[in-house]
Amino acid sequence: MQVESPVGPDSPEHCLREAEECDRLAGLSRSVAIRQILQSVAFHWRKLAERAAERPSIRARRPAAGPTTGVRVLVVEDETALADTLCDLLLGAGCEPIGPAENVAIALGLIETSRIDAAILDVRLMDEMSYAVAYALRARGIPLMFLTASERGQLPVDLSDEILIEKPFKAPMLIETVRRMARAAMM
């Protein structure tokens, strides 16, 4: 059974519809200030549509050659925009992102069915914590890092020695950490 992709808030179609609605409301407004605000909002919806339309083509690019070429990295992140950004960064570094998984069940399923060389985990996933994923990765000897707004002291004691990068993060530092994890896994 094939499921059609819904038109969601991240889709270009949704963004363009919102822009058209703002334009329509701006045309009906009698207030100059409200008209200008609606036109500005419409402009930003169009920019979001452009970015959303570009996202698949970014992912379709061939990964760059380099020390991380072919490294398969599990991405466990529940925020769609951040998950997409992480996947795009990994692709640009020559990695192959696995996921993203937005919850523990999906992540554990990917661990069971995919070859994974390293993993990036958000600690908090909606209403659950990703610790079960970390333990499953550890049991398989797969290096992992936490990418989170949580502090190290909030991790269980037996996971507090794992790499932790706080949000917001710097992309070069994240990629370099993935490279080091991949090198360590290959040794």
DODRENPA-804275 format. One record per residue: x negated, y negated, z of N, C-alpha, C, O in turn; residue in three letters; residue number from 0. Coordinates in steps of 0.05 Angstrom, whole numbers. Layout:
REM residues N
+--------+--------+--------+--------+--------+--------+--------+--------+--------+--------+--------+--------+------+------+
|     nx |     ny |     nz |    cax |    cay |    caz |     cx |     cy |     cz |     ox |     oy |     oz | resn | resi |
+--------+--------+--------+--------+--------+--------+--------+--------+--------+--------+--------+--------+------+------+
|      X |      Y |      Z |      X |      Y |      Z |      X |      Y |      Z |      X |      Y |      Z |  ala |  NUM |
...
+--------+--------+--------+--------+--------+--------+--------+--------+--------+--------+--------+--------+------+------+
//
This chain:
REM residues 187
+--------+--------+--------+--------+--------+--------+--------+--------+--------+--------+--------+--------+------+------+
|     nx |     ny |     nz |    cax |    cay |    caz |     cx |     cy |     cz |     ox |     oy |     oz | resn | resi |
+--------+--------+--------+--------+--------+--------+--------+--------+--------+--------+--------+--------+------+------+
|    -17 |     24 |      0 |      0 |      0 |      0 |    -18 |    -25 |      0 |    -36 |    -27 |     16 |  met |    0 |
|    -12 |    -43 |    -17 |    -28 |    -67 |    -19 |    -12 |    -90 |     -7 |     11 |    -94 |    -13 |  gln |    1 |
|    -25 |   -105 |     11 |    -12 |   -127 |     24 |    -22 |   -153 |     12 |    -46 |   -157 |      9 |  val |    2 |
|     -4 |   -170 |      5 |    -11 |   -195 |     -7 |    -22 |   -214 |     15 |    -13 |   -213 |     38 |  glu |    3 |
|    -41 |   -230 |      8 |    -52 |   -249 |     26 |    -32 |   -271 |     31 |    -23 |   -284 |     13 |  ser |    4 |
|    -25 |   -276 |     57 |     -5 |   -297 |     63 |    -17 |   -324 |     59 |    -41 |   -328 |     60 |  pro |    5 |
|      0 |   -343 |     54 |     -9 |   -371 |     51 |    -10 |   -381 |     80 |     10 |   -387 |     92 |  val |    6 |
|    -34 |   -384 |     90 |    -38 |   -392 |    117 |    -49 |   -420 |    119 |    -54 |   -433 |     99 |  gly |    7 |
|    -53 |   -429 |    144 |    -63 |   -457 |    147 |    -91 |   -461 |    135 |    -99 |   -484 |    131 |  pro |    8 |
|   -106 |   -440 |    130 |   -133 |   -443 |    119 |   -132 |   -440 |     88 |   -153 |   -444 |     76 |  asp |    9 |
|   -109 |   -434 |     77 |   -109 |   -430 |     48 |   -107 |   -457 |     33 |    -95 |   -476 |     44 |  ser |   10 |
|   -118 |   -459 |      9 |   -117 |   -484 |     -7 |    -88 |   -492 |    -12 |    -81 |   -515 |    -12 |  pro |   11 |
|    -71 |   -471 |    -17 |    -43 |   -477 |    -23 |    -29 |   -491 |      0 |    -14 |   -511 |     -4 |  glu |   12 |
|    -33 |   -481 |     24 |    -21 |   -493 |     48 |    -31 |   -522 |     51 |    -14 |   -540 |     55 |  his |   13 |
|    -56 |   -526 |     48 |    -68 |   -553 |     51 |    -56 |   -573 |     31 |    -50 |   -596 |     37 |  cys |   14 |
|    -54 |   -563 |      6 |    -43 |   -581 |    -15 |    -13 |   -587 |    -10 |     -4 |   -609 |    -15 |  leu |   15 |
|      2 |   -567 |      0 |     30 |   -573 |      7 |     32 |   -594 |     29 |     49 |   -611 |     28 |  arg |   16 |
|     15 |   -592 |     49 |     15 |   -612 |     70 |      8 |   -639 |     59 |     20 |   -659 |     67 |  glu |   17 |
|    -11 |   -640 |     41 |    -19 |   -666 |     29 |      5 |   -678 |     14 |     10 |   -702 |     16 |  ala |   18 |
|     18 |   -661 |     -2 |     42 |   -671 |    -17 |     64 |   -681 |      2 |     77 |   -701 |     -4 |  glu |   19 |
|     68 |   -667 |     24 |     88 |   -676 |     43 |     81 |   -703 |     55 |     98 |   -720 |     59 |  glu |   20 |
|     55 |   -707 |     62 |     46 |   -732 |     72 |     50 |   -755 |     52 |     59 |   -777 |     58 |  cys |   21 |
|     44 |   -749 |     27 |     48 |   -768 |      5 |     78 |   -775 |      3 |     85 |   -799 |      0 |  asp |   22 |
|     95 |   -755 |      4 |    124 |   -759 |      2 |    133 |   -777 |     25 |    149 |   -796 |     21 |  arg |   23 |
|    124 |   -771 |     49 |    133 |   -787 |     73 |    121 |   -815 |     71 |    135 |   -834 |     79 |  leu |   24 |
|     97 |   -818 |     61 |     85 |   -845 |     58 |    102 |   -862 |     39 |    106 |   -886 |     43 |  ala |   25 |
|    112 |   -849 |     18 |    129 |   -863 |     -2 |    155 |   -872 |     10 |    167 |   -892 |      1 |  gly |   26 |
|    165 |   -858 |     31 |    190 |   -865 |     43 |    187 |   -885 |     66 |    206 |   -898 |     74 |  leu |   27 |
|    163 |   -888 |     76 |    158 |   -905 |     99 |    160 |   -935 |     92 |    151 |   -944 |     71 |  ser |   28 |
|    173 |   -949 |    110 |    175 |   -979 |    106 |    152 |   -993 |    121 |    147 |  -1017 |    116 |  arg |   29 |
|    138 |   -979 |    138 |    117 |   -992 |    153 |     90 |   -988 |    138 |     83 |   -965 |    130 |  ser |   30 |
|     76 |  -1009 |    134 |     50 |  -1008 |    120 |     30 |   -990 |    137 |     16 |   -974 |    125 |  val |   31 |
|     30 |   -994 |    163 |     12 |   -979 |    180 |     17 |   -949 |    178 |     -2 |   -933 |    175 |  ala |   32 |
|     42 |   -941 |    180 |     49 |   -913 |    178 |     43 |   -902 |    151 |     33 |   -879 |    148 |  ile |   33 |
|     48 |   -917 |    130 |     42 |   -909 |    103 |     12 |   -904 |    100 |      4 |   -884 |     88 |  arg |   34 |
|     -5 |   -922 |    111 |    -34 |   -918 |    109 |    -43 |   -894 |    125 |    -61 |   -879 |    116 |  gln |   35 |
|    -31 |   -889 |    148 |    -38 |   -865 |    164 |    -32 |   -840 |    148 |    -48 |   -822 |    147 |  ile |   36 |
|     -8 |   -839 |    137 |      1 |   -815 |    122 |    -17 |   -811 |     97 |    -23 |   -788 |     90 |  leu |   37 |
|    -25 |   -832 |     84 |    -43 |   -830 |     61 |    -70 |   -819 |     69 |    -82 |   -803 |     55 |  gln |   38 |
|    -79 |   -828 |     93 |   -105 |   -818 |    103 |   -103 |   -788 |    110 |   -121 |   -773 |    104 |  ser |   39 |
|    -81 |   -780 |    123 |    -77 |   -752 |    129 |    -75 |   -735 |    104 |    -87 |   -714 |    103 |  val |   40 |
|    -61 |   -745 |     83 |    -60 |   -731 |     58 |    -87 |   -727 |     46 |    -94 |   -706 |     35 |  ala |   41 |
|   -104 |   -748 |     47 |   -131 |   -747 |     37 |   -146 |   -724 |     51 |   -160 |   -709 |     38 |  phe |   42 |
|   -144 |   -723 |     77 |   -159 |   -702 |     92 |   -148 |   -674 |     86 |   -164 |   -655 |     86 |  his |   43 |
|   -122 |   -671 |     82 |   -111 |   -645 |     74 |   -123 |   -637 |     47 |   -129 |   -613 |     44 |  trp |   44 |
|   -126 |   -656 |     29 |   -138 |   -649 |      3 |   -167 |   -640 |      6 |   -176 |   -622 |     -8 |  arg |   45 |
|   -182 |   -654 |     23 |   -209 |   -646 |     29 |   -210 |   -617 |     40 |   -227 |   -601 |     32 |  lys |   46 |
|   -192 |   -611 |     59 |   -191 |   -584 |     70 |   -184 |   -564 |     48 |   -195 |   -542 |     48 |  leu |   47 |
|   -167 |   -571 |     30 |   -160 |   -553 |      8 |   -185 |   -547 |     -9 |   -189 |   -524 |    -17 |  ala |   48 |
|   -201 |   -568 |    -15 |   -225 |   -564 |    -30 |   -244 |   -545 |    -16 |   -255 |   -527 |    -28 |  glu |   49 |
|   -248 |   -549 |     10 |   -266 |   -532 |     26 |   -255 |   -503 |     26 |   -271 |   -484 |     23 |  arg |   50 |
|   -229 |   -500 |     30 |   -218 |   -473 |     31 |   -220 |   -459 |      4 |   -225 |   -435 |      3 |  ala |   51 |
|   -218 |   -474 |    -18 |   -221 |   -463 |    -44 |   -250 |   -454 |    -50 |   -255 |   -435 |    -64 |  ala |   52 |
|   -269 |   -469 |    -38 |   -298 |   -463 |    -42 |   -306 |   -439 |    -26 |   -325 |   -425 |    -34 |  glu |   53 |
|   -294 |   -433 |     -4 |   -302 |   -412 |     15 |   -306 |   -385 |      1 |   -327 |   -373 |      5 |  arg |   54 |
|   -287 |   -375 |    -15 |   -291 |   -349 |    -27 |   -315 |   -348 |    -46 |   -329 |   -329 |    -48 |  pro |   55 |
|   -320 |   -371 |    -60 |   -342 |   -371 |    -79 |   -368 |   -371 |    -64 |   -388 |   -361 |    -75 |  ser |   56 |
|   -369 |   -383 |    -41 |   -394 |   -383 |    -25 |   -400 |   -354 |    -17 |   -422 |   -345 |    -18 |  ile |   57 |
|   -379 |   -340 |     -8 |   -382 |   -312 |      1 |   -390 |   -294 |    -22 |   -403 |   -273 |    -18 |  arg |   58 |
|   -382 |   -301 |    -47 |   -387 |   -284 |    -69 |   -416 |   -285 |    -79 |   -425 |   -268 |    -94 |  ala |   59 |
|   -430 |   -306 |    -71 |   -458 |   -309 |    -80 |   -475 |   -286 |    -70 |   -469 |   -274 |    -49 |  arg |   60 |
|   -495 |   -279 |    -86 |   -514 |   -259 |    -78 |   -530 |   -269 |    -55 |   -538 |   -292 |    -55 |  arg |   61 |
|   -536 |   -252 |    -36 |   -553 |   -261 |    -13 |   -581 |   -268 |    -22 |   -592 |   -256 |    -41 |  pro |   62 |
|   -593 |   -287 |     -9 |   -620 |   -295 |    -15 |   -639 |   -273 |     -6 |   -635 |   -260 |     14 |  ala |   63 |
|   -661 |   -270 |    -21 |   -681 |   -251 |    -13 |   -696 |   -261 |     12 |   -699 |   -286 |     15 |  ala |   64 |
|   -705 |   -244 |     28 |   -720 |   -252 |     52 |   -721 |   -229 |     72 |   -713 |   -207 |     66 |  gly |   65 |
|   -732 |   -236 |     95 |   -736 |   -215 |    115 |   -710 |   -203 |    126 |   -711 |   -181 |    138 |  pro |   66 |
|   -688 |   -215 |    121 |   -663 |   -204 |    131 |   -646 |   -192 |    109 |   -623 |   -185 |    114 |  thr |   67 |
|   -656 |   -189 |     85 |   -641 |   -178 |     63 |   -631 |   -151 |     70 |   -646 |   -133 |     77 |  thr |   68 |
|   -605 |   -147 |     67 |   -592 |   -121 |     72 |   -586 |   -115 |    101 |   -573 |    -95 |    107 |  gly |   69 |
|   -593 |   -132 |    120 |   -587 |   -128 |    148 |   -557 |   -131 |    151 |   -546 |   -152 |    144 |  val |   70 |
|   -544 |   -111 |    163 |   -515 |   -111 |    167 |   -509 |   -121 |    195 |   -517 |   -108 |    215 |  arg |   71 |
|   -496 |   -144 |    197 |   -491 |   -157 |    223 |   -461 |   -158 |    229 |   -445 |   -169 |    214 |  val |   72 |
|   -453 |   -145 |    251 |   -425 |   -145 |    260 |   -419 |   -173 |    272 |   -434 |   -183 |    289 |  leu |   73 |
|   -398 |   -185 |    263 |   -389 |   -211 |    273 |   -363 |   -207 |    288 |   -343 |   -198 |    277 |  val |   74 |
|   -364 |   -213 |    314 |   -340 |   -210 |    332 |   -333 |   -238 |    342 |   -346 |   -248 |    360 |  val |   75 |
|   -313 |   -251 |    329 |   -306 |   -278 |    335 |   -276 |   -282 |    329 |   -267 |   -274 |    307 |  glu |   76 |
|   -261 |   -294 |    347 |   -232 |   -297 |    343 |   -224 |   -323 |    330 |   -201 |   -326 |    322 |  asp |   77 |
|   -242 |   -343 |    329 |   -236 |   -368 |    317 |   -243 |   -366 |    287 |   -266 |   -363 |    280 |  glu |   78 |
|   -222 |   -367 |    270 |   -226 |   -362 |    241 |   -247 |   -380 |    228 |   -264 |   -370 |    213 |  thr |   79 |
|   -246 |   -405 |    234 |   -265 |   -424 |    221 |   -294 |   -417 |    229 |   -311 |   -417 |    212 |  ala |   80 |
|   -298 |   -411 |    254 |   -325 |   -405 |    263 |   -334 |   -378 |    252 |   -357 |   -374 |    244 |  leu |   81 |
|   -315 |   -359 |    251 |   -322 |   -332 |    240 |   -330 |   -335 |    211 |   -350 |   -323 |    202 |  ala |   82 |
|   -316 |   -351 |    196 |   -323 |   -356 |    168 |   -350 |   -370 |    165 |   -366 |   -362 |    148 |  asp |   83 |
|   -355 |   -389 |    182 |   -381 |   -403 |    182 |   -404 |   -383 |    188 |   -424 |   -384 |    175 |  thr |   84 |
|   -400 |   -366 |    208 |   -421 |   -346 |    215 |   -426 |   -328 |    191 |   -449 |   -322 |    185 |  leu |   85 |
|   -404 |   -318 |    179 |   -408 |   -300 |    156 |   -422 |   -314 |    133 |   -440 |   -302 |    120 |  cys |   86 |
|   -415 |   -339 |    128 |   -429 |   -354 |    107 |   -458 |   -359 |    113 |   -475 |   -356 |     96 |  asp |   87 |
|   -465 |   -365 |    138 |   -493 |   -368 |    147 |   -508 |   -342 |    143 |   -531 |   -342 |    133 |  leu |   88 |
|   -496 |   -320 |    151 |   -509 |   -294 |    148 |   -514 |   -288 |    119 |   -536 |   -278 |    112 |  leu |   89 |
|   -494 |   -292 |    102 |   -498 |   -287 |     74 |   -520 |   -304 |     62 |   -536 |   -294 |     46 |  leu |   90 |
|   -521 |   -329 |     70 |   -542 |   -347 |     60 |   -570 |   -338 |     69 |   -590 |   -344 |     56 |  gly |   91 |
|   -571 |   -324 |     91 |   -597 |   -314 |    102 |   -603 |   -286 |     90 |   -624 |   -274 |     98 |  ala |   92 |
|   -586 |   -275 |     73 |   -591 |   -249 |     61 |   -580 |   -226 |     76 |   -585 |   -203 |     69 |  gly |   93 |
|   -564 |   -231 |     97 |   -552 |   -210 |    112 |   -525 |   -202 |    100 |   -514 |   -216 |     83 |  cys |   94 |
|   -515 |   -180 |    109 |   -488 |   -171 |    101 |   -470 |   -171 |    125 |   -473 |   -154 |    143 |  glu |   95 |
|   -452 |   -191 |    127 |   -435 |   -192 |    151 |   -415 |   -169 |    150 |   -404 |   -162 |    130 |  pro |   96 |
|   -410 |   -157 |    174 |   -390 |   -136 |    177 |   -368 |   -149 |    194 |   -373 |   -159 |    216 |  ile |   97 |
|   -344 |   -149 |    184 |   -322 |   -163 |    198 |   -315 |   -188 |    182 |   -318 |   -189 |    158 |  gly |   98 |
|   -306 |   -208 |    196 |   -307 |   -212 |    225 |   -284 |   -196 |    239 |   -263 |   -192 |    228 |  pro |   99 |
|   -290 |   -188 |    264 |   -270 |   -175 |    281 |   -260 |   -196 |    300 |   -275 |   -209 |    314 |  ala |  100 |
|   -233 |   -198 |    302 |   -222 |   -219 |    319 |   -214 |   -208 |    346 |   -206 |   -224 |    364 |  glu |  101 |
|   -216 |   -182 |    350 |   -210 |   -170 |    376 |   -227 |   -145 |    381 |   -240 |   -136 |    363 |  asn |  102 |
|   -225 |   -135 |    406 |   -242 |   -112 |    414 |   -235 |    -87 |    397 |   -253 |    -73 |    388 |  val |  103 |
|   -209 |    -82 |    393 |   -201 |    -58 |    378 |   -213 |    -58 |    350 |   -223 |    -37 |    340 |  ala |  104 |
|   -211 |    -80 |    336 |   -222 |    -82 |    309 |   -252 |    -78 |    309 |   -263 |    -63 |    293 |  ile |  105 |
|   -266 |    -91 |    328 |   -295 |    -88 |    331 |   -303 |    -60 |    336 |   -322 |    -50 |    323 |  ala |  106 |
|   -289 |    -46 |    354 |   -296 |    -18 |    360 |   -291 |      0 |    336 |   -307 |     18 |    331 |  leu |  107 |
|   -270 |     -6 |    320 |   -265 |      9 |    296 |   -288 |      5 |    275 |   -296 |     24 |    262 |  gly |  108 |
|   -297 |    -20 |    273 |   -319 |    -25 |    254 |   -345 |    -11 |    263 |   -360 |     -2 |    247 |  leu |  109 |
|   -350 |    -10 |    289 |   -373 |      3 |    299 |   -372 |     33 |    292 |   -393 |     45 |    286 |  ile |  110 |
|   -348 |     45 |    294 |   -345 |     73 |    288 |   -348 |     79 |    258 |   -357 |    101 |    250 |  glu |  111 |
|   -341 |     60 |    241 |   -339 |     66 |    212 |   -360 |     53 |    195 |   -362 |     58 |    171 |  thr |  112 |
|   -377 |     35 |    207 |   -396 |     20 |    191 |   -425 |     24 |    201 |   -429 |     30 |    225 |  ser |  113 |
|   -444 |     21 |    183 |   -472 |     20 |    191 |   -477 |     -8 |    200 |   -473 |    -27 |    184 |  arg |  114 |
|   -486 |    -12 |    224 |   -491 |    -39 |    235 |   -519 |    -40 |    246 |   -528 |    -22 |    260 |  ile |  115 |
|   -534 |    -61 |    238 |   -561 |    -65 |    247 |   -564 |    -84 |    270 |   -583 |    -82 |    286 |  asp |  116 |
|   -545 |   -102 |    273 |   -546 |   -122 |    295 |   -517 |   -133 |    298 |   -500 |   -128 |    281 |  ala |  117 |
|   -512 |   -148 |    320 |   -485 |   -158 |    324 |   -486 |   -185 |    338 |   -503 |   -191 |    354 |  ala |  118 |
|   -466 |   -202 |    331 |   -461 |   -228 |    343 |   -433 |   -226 |    356 |   -414 |   -221 |    342 |  ile |  119 |
|   -432 |   -230 |    382 |   -407 |   -228 |    397 |   -399 |   -253 |    411 |   -416 |   -265 |    425 |  leu |  120 |
|   -375 |   -262 |    408 |   -363 |   -282 |    425 |   -355 |   -267 |    450 |   -346 |   -244 |    448 |  asp |  121 |
|   -358 |   -279 |    474 |   -350 |   -265 |    498 |   -320 |   -264 |    501 |   -308 |   -243 |    506 |  val |  122 |
|   -307 |   -287 |    498 |   -278 |   -289 |    501 |   -264 |   -286 |    474 |   -269 |   -302 |    456 |  arg |  123 |
|   -247 |   -266 |    472 |   -232 |   -262 |    447 |   -202 |   -264 |    455 |   -191 |   -245 |    465 |  leu |  124 |
|   -190 |   -287 |    450 |   -162 |   -292 |    458 |   -158 |   -284 |    487 |   -166 |   -299 |    505 |  met |  125 |
|   -145 |   -262 |    493 |   -139 |   -254 |    520 |   -155 |   -230 |    530 |   -147 |   -217 |    549 |  asp |  126 |
|   -178 |   -225 |    517 |   -195 |   -203 |    526 |   -225 |   -211 |    524 |   -232 |   -231 |    511 |  glu |  127 |
|   -241 |   -196 |    537 |   -270 |   -200 |    537 |   -283 |   -179 |    518 |   -272 |   -157 |    515 |  met |  128 |
|   -306 |   -185 |    507 |   -318 |   -168 |    487 |   -338 |   -148 |    500 |   -355 |   -136 |    486 |  ser |  129 |
|   -337 |   -145 |    526 |   -357 |   -128 |    539 |   -356 |    -99 |    529 |   -377 |    -86 |    527 |  tyr |  130 |
|   -332 |    -88 |    524 |   -331 |    -60 |    514 |   -346 |    -57 |    487 |   -358 |    -37 |    482 |  ala |  131 |
|   -345 |    -78 |    471 |   -360 |    -78 |    446 |   -390 |    -78 |    451 |   -405 |    -63 |    439 |  val |  132 |
|   -398 |    -95 |    470 |   -427 |    -96 |    477 |   -437 |    -68 |    487 |   -458 |    -60 |    480 |  ala |  133 |
|   -421 |    -55 |    504 |   -429 |    -29 |    514 |   -430 |     -8 |    492 |   -448 |      9 |    492 |  tyr |  134 |
|   -411 |     -9 |    473 |   -411 |     10 |    451 |   -436 |      5 |    433 |   -448 |     25 |    424 |  ala |  135 |
|   -443 |    -20 |    429 |   -467 |    -26 |    413 |   -492 |    -16 |    427 |   -510 |     -4 |    415 |  leu |  136 |
|   -494 |    -22 |    453 |   -517 |    -13 |    469 |   -520 |     17 |    468 |   -542 |     27 |    465 |  arg |  137 |
|   -498 |     31 |    470 |   -498 |     61 |    470 |   -510 |     71 |    444 |   -521 |     93 |    444 |  ala |  138 |
|   -507 |     56 |    423 |   -518 |     64 |    397 |   -545 |     52 |    391 |   -557 |     56 |    369 |  arg |  139 |
|   -556 |     37 |    410 |   -582 |     24 |    406 |   -582 |      1 |    387 |   -603 |     -6 |    375 |  gly |  140 |
|   -559 |    -12 |    383 |   -556 |    -34 |    364 |   -561 |    -60 |    379 |   -547 |    -66 |    398 |  ile |  141 |
|   -580 |    -77 |    371 |   -585 |   -102 |    384 |   -562 |   -121 |    381 |   -548 |   -121 |    360 |  pro |  142 |
|   -557 |   -137 |    402 |   -534 |   -155 |    401 |   -541 |   -182 |    414 |   -560 |   -184 |    430 |  leu |  143 |
|   -526 |   -202 |    407 |   -528 |   -228 |    421 |   -500 |   -237 |    426 |   -481 |   -231 |    412 |  met |  144 |
|   -497 |   -252 |    448 |   -472 |   -266 |    454 |   -474 |   -294 |    443 |   -494 |   -308 |    449 |  phe |  145 |
|   -455 |   -303 |    428 |   -452 |   -330 |    419 |   -427 |   -341 |    432 |   -405 |   -334 |    423 |  leu |  146 |
|   -430 |   -358 |    452 |   -407 |   -363 |    469 |   -409 |   -390 |    483 |   -431 |   -402 |    485 |  thr |  147 |
|   -387 |   -400 |    492 |   -386 |   -424 |    509 |   -389 |   -416 |    538 |   -391 |   -433 |    555 |  ala |  148 |
|   -388 |   -390 |    544 |   -392 |   -380 |    571 |   -421 |   -383 |    580 |   -439 |   -383 |    564 |  ser |  149 |
|   -425 |   -384 |    606 |   -452 |   -385 |    617 |   -461 |   -356 |    623 |   -445 |   -338 |    627 |  glu |  150 |
|   -488 |   -353 |    624 |   -499 |   -327 |    629 |   -489 |   -315 |    655 |   -485 |   -291 |    657 |  arg |  151 |
|   -485 |   -331 |    675 |   -476 |   -322 |    701 |   -448 |   -309 |    700 |   -440 |   -296 |    719 |  gly |  152 |
|   -433 |   -314 |    679 |   -406 |   -303 |    676 |   -407 |   -275 |    664 |   -386 |   -261 |    663 |  gln |  153 |
|   -430 |   -267 |    654 |   -432 |   -240 |    642 |   -435 |   -219 |    664 |   -444 |   -226 |    686 |  leu |  154 |
|   -426 |   -195 |    659 |   -431 |   -173 |    679 |   -461 |   -171 |    683 |   -477 |   -176 |    664 |  pro |  155 |
|   -470 |   -164 |    706 |   -498 |   -163 |    713 |   -514 |   -145 |    693 |   -536 |   -152 |    685 |  val |  156 |
|   -502 |   -122 |    685 |   -516 |   -104 |    667 |   -518 |   -114 |    638 |   -531 |   -102 |    622 |  asp |  157 |
|   -504 |   -136 |    632 |   -506 |   -148 |    605 |   -520 |   -175 |    606 |   -524 |   -187 |    585 |  leu |  158 |
|   -528 |   -184 |    629 |   -540 |   -211 |    632 |   -568 |   -213 |    619 |   -578 |   -235 |    616 |  ser |  159 |
|   -580 |   -190 |    612 |   -606 |   -191 |    599 |   -604 |   -193 |    568 |   -624 |   -195 |    555 |  asp |  160 |
|   -580 |   -192 |    557 |   -576 |   -195 |    528 |   -581 |   -224 |    520 |   -578 |   -242 |    536 |  glu |  161 |
|   -587 |   -227 |    494 |   -591 |   -254 |    483 |   -565 |   -269 |    485 |   -544 |   -258 |    479 |  ile |  162 |
|   -566 |   -294 |    493 |   -542 |   -311 |    495 |   -549 |   -338 |    482 |   -567 |   -352 |    491 |  leu |  163 |
|   -533 |   -345 |    462 |   -535 |   -372 |    450 |   -509 |   -386 |    456 |   -487 |   -376 |    450 |  ile |  164 |
|   -512 |   -410 |    467 |   -488 |   -425 |    474 |   -477 |   -441 |    451 |   -492 |   -451 |    434 |  glu |  165 |
|   -450 |   -442 |    450 |   -436 |   -459 |    430 |   -436 |   -487 |    442 |   -433 |   -490 |    466 |  lys |  166 |
|   -439 |   -508 |    426 |   -445 |   -507 |    397 |   -474 |   -498 |    393 |   -491 |   -502 |    411 |  pro |  167 |
|   -479 |   -486 |    371 |   -506 |   -475 |    365 |   -518 |   -488 |    341 |   -504 |   -502 |    325 |  phe |  168 |
|   -544 |   -484 |    338 |   -558 |   -494 |    314 |   -563 |   -470 |    296 |   -574 |   -450 |    304 |  lys |  169 |
|   -554 |   -473 |    271 |   -555 |   -452 |    252 |   -583 |   -440 |    248 |   -585 |   -415 |    248 |  ala |  170 |
|   -604 |   -456 |    246 |   -631 |   -444 |    243 |   -639 |   -426 |    266 |   -651 |   -405 |    262 |  pro |  171 |
|   -631 |   -434 |    290 |   -638 |   -418 |    314 |   -622 |   -391 |    313 |   -633 |   -370 |    320 |  met |  172 |
|   -597 |   -392 |    305 |   -581 |   -368 |    303 |   -593 |   -349 |    283 |   -596 |   -325 |    289 |  leu |  173 |
|   -599 |   -359 |    259 |   -611 |   -342 |    238 |   -637 |   -330 |    247 |   -643 |   -307 |    242 |  ile |  174 |
|   -654 |   -346 |    259 |   -680 |   -336 |    268 |   -676 |   -314 |    289 |   -691 |   -295 |    290 |  glu |  175 |
|   -657 |   -317 |    306 |   -651 |   -297 |    326 |   -641 |   -271 |    313 |   -649 |   -249 |    321 |  thr |  176 |
|   -625 |   -273 |    293 |   -616 |   -250 |    278 |   -640 |   -236 |    265 |   -642 |   -212 |    265 |  val |  177 |
|   -658 |   -252 |    253 |   -682 |   -241 |    240 |   -698 |   -225 |    261 |   -708 |   -203 |    255 |  arg |  178 |
|   -702 |   -237 |    284 |   -718 |   -223 |    305 |   -704 |   -197 |    314 |   -717 |   -177 |    319 |  arg |  179 |
|   -678 |   -199 |    317 |   -663 |   -174 |    325 |   -666 |   -153 |    304 |   -670 |   -129 |    311 |  met |  180 |
|   -664 |   -160 |    279 |   -667 |   -141 |    257 |   -695 |   -129 |    256 |   -698 |   -105 |    252 |  ala |  181 |
|   -715 |   -146 |    260 |   -743 |   -135 |    261 |   -746 |   -116 |    284 |   -759 |    -95 |    281 |  arg |  182 |
|   -735 |   -123 |    307 |   -738 |   -105 |    331 |   -724 |    -79 |    326 |   -733 |    -58 |    335 |  ala |  183 |
|   -701 |    -80 |    312 |   -686 |    -55 |    307 |   -700 |    -37 |    288 |   -697 |    -12 |    290 |  ala |  184 |
|   -717 |    -48 |    270 |   -731 |    -32 |    251 |   -757 |    -20 |    262 |   -768 |     -2 |    249 |  met |  185 |
|   -765 |    -29 |    285 |   -790 |    -19 |    296 |   -786 |      7 |    311 |   -805 |     18 |    321 |  met |  186 |
+--------+--------+--------+--------+--------+--------+--------+--------+--------+--------+--------+--------+------+------+
//
